[in-house]
């Protein structure tokens, strides 16, 4: 796709087509994003059964690439008193098993977090990701 890497006027970059972030054998996948204007920025696109989110592709613990981990559901029982995660989906780092909510970036330990980026899909099925991370969600008190 010739639009990959193009940055829009509202500061989103084209990361490719939806089909670039889909596996035929899985309803969920996480794949490194391509096209960010700053090559040192590591982002992964999460496809959860057709719903796309984008996260920092680097664990807050020791920097392991999160796309090598796995996804798991966060049940209400997993939501700690600190409000570290909300019911939904988490990515688990393959190195030391740290988990991160893919919607908020919050870590299951209640103190650390990763960046989350805005995502939209246009009428041509191009996946656009915000160049800058979304503002951090304040920690629940």
C-alpha positions as CSV (number, residue, x, y, z in Angstrom):
1,X,0.0,0.0,0.0
2,X,1.5,3.3,-1.1
3,X,-0.1,5.3,1.8
4,X,1.9,3.5,4.6
5,X,3.8,6.2,6.6
6,X,1.7,9.0,5.3
7,X,0.8,11.4,8.1
8,X,-2.6,13.1,8.1
9,X,-3.3,16.7,9.1
10,X,-4.6,15.6,12.5
11,X,-1.3,13.7,13.2
12,X,-2.3,10.1,12.5
13,X,-0.1,7.9,10.3
14,X,-1.2,5.2,7.9
15,X,0.0,1.8,9.2
16,X,-1.4,-0.3,6.4
17,X,-4.6,-2.1,5.7
18,X,-6.8,-4.0,8.2
19,X,-5.8,-7.2,6.4
20,X,-2.1,-6.5,7.3
21,X,-3.2,-6.9,11.0
22,X,-5.3,-10.0,10.7
23,X,-4.5,-13.7,10.9
24,X,-6.9,-16.0,9.1
25,X,-6.5,-18.6,11.9
26,X,-7.0,-16.3,14.9
27,X,-9.7,-13.8,16.1
28,X,-7.0,-12.0,18.1
29,X,-3.6,-10.9,17.0
30,X,-0.9,-8.4,17.8
31,X,1.5,-7.3,15.1
32,X,4.2,-4.6,15.1
33,X,3.0,-1.5,13.3
34,X,4.8,-0.2,10.3
35,X,5.0,3.4,9.0
36,X,5.5,5.5,12.1
37,X,7.4,8.7,11.1
38,X,9.9,8.1,13.9
39,X,11.5,4.6,13.3
40,X,12.5,4.3,17.0
41,X,8.9,4.5,18.2
42,X,7.7,0.9,18.7
43,X,4.0,0.4,18.4
44,X,2.0,-2.8,18.1
45,X,-1.5,-3.0,16.6
46,X,-3.9,-5.3,18.5
47,X,-6.8,-6.8,16.6
48,X,-9.4,-8.2,18.9
49,X,-12.0,-9.8,16.6
50,X,-12.1,-6.8,14.3
51,X,-11.7,-4.1,17.0
52,X,-8.3,-2.3,16.7
53,X,-6.2,-0.7,19.4
54,X,-2.5,0.3,19.4
55,X,-0.1,0.1,22.2
56,X,3.6,0.7,23.0
57,X,5.4,-2.4,21.7
58,X,7.8,-2.4,24.6
59,X,7.2,-3.8,28.1
60,X,7.5,-1.2,30.9
61,X,9.5,-3.8,32.9
62,X,12.5,-4.6,30.8
63,X,11.7,-3.5,27.3
64,X,10.7,-6.9,25.8
65,X,8.6,-6.6,22.6
66,X,5.0,-7.1,23.6
67,X,3.9,-8.5,20.3
68,X,5.8,-11.7,21.2
69,X,3.5,-12.2,24.2
70,X,-0.1,-13.4,24.3
71,X,-3.5,-11.9,24.9
72,X,-5.9,-12.8,27.6
73,X,-9.3,-11.7,28.9
74,X,-9.4,-9.6,32.1
75,X,-12.2,-10.9,34.2
76,X,-13.8,-8.8,36.9
77,X,-12.0,-10.9,39.5
78,X,-8.7,-9.8,38.0
79,X,-9.4,-6.1,38.6
80,X,-7.5,-5.2,41.7
81,X,-8.5,-2.9,44.4
82,X,-6.1,-0.4,42.9
83,X,-8.1,-0.4,39.7
84,X,-5.0,-1.4,37.7
85,X,-7.1,-2.9,34.9
86,X,-10.7,-2.9,33.8
87,X,-12.6,-5.9,32.5
88,X,-11.5,-6.4,28.8
89,X,-8.3,-7.6,27.1
90,X,-4.7,-7.6,28.3
91,X,-1.4,-8.4,26.6
92,X,1.0,-10.5,28.6
93,X,4.7,-10.0,28.1
94,X,6.4,-13.3,27.2
95,X,9.5,-12.5,29.2
96,X,8.3,-12.0,32.8
97,X,4.5,-12.3,32.4
98,X,3.7,-8.6,33.1
99,X,0.2,-7.9,31.8
100,X,-1.1,-4.6,30.3
101,X,-4.7,-3.5,29.6
102,X,-4.8,-2.8,25.9
103,X,-7.4,0.0,26.4
104,X,-5.7,2.0,29.2
105,X,-2.1,0.7,29.1
106,X,-2.2,0.1,32.8
107,X,-0.1,-2.8,34.2
108,X,-1.6,-5.5,36.4
109,X,0.8,-4.5,39.1
110,X,-1.1,-1.2,39.6
111,X,1.9,1.1,39.3
112,X,3.4,0.8,35.8
113,X,1.9,1.5,32.4
114,X,2.6,1.6,28.6
115,X,1.5,4.1,26.0
116,X,-1.8,3.7,24.2
117,X,-2.3,5.3,20.8
118,X,-5.5,6.4,19.0
119,X,-6.7,4.1,16.1
120,X,-9.2,4.6,13.4
121,X,-10.0,2.7,10.2
122,X,-11.2,4.6,7.2
123,X,-13.6,3.6,4.4
124,X,-10.8,2.0,2.4
125,X,-9.8,-0.2,5.4
126,X,-6.6,1.7,6.1
127,X,-5.6,1.6,9.7
128,X,-4.6,5.1,11.0
129,X,-2.7,5.4,14.3
130,X,-2.0,8.6,16.2
131,X,1.7,9.7,16.0
132,X,1.7,10.7,19.7
133,X,0.3,8.5,22.5
134,X,-3.1,9.4,24.0
135,X,-3.0,11.3,27.3
136,X,-2.3,9.0,30.2
137,X,-5.3,7.7,32.2
138,X,-4.9,8.8,35.8
139,X,-4.5,6.0,38.3
140,X,-7.6,5.2,40.2
141,X,-7.6,6.2,43.9
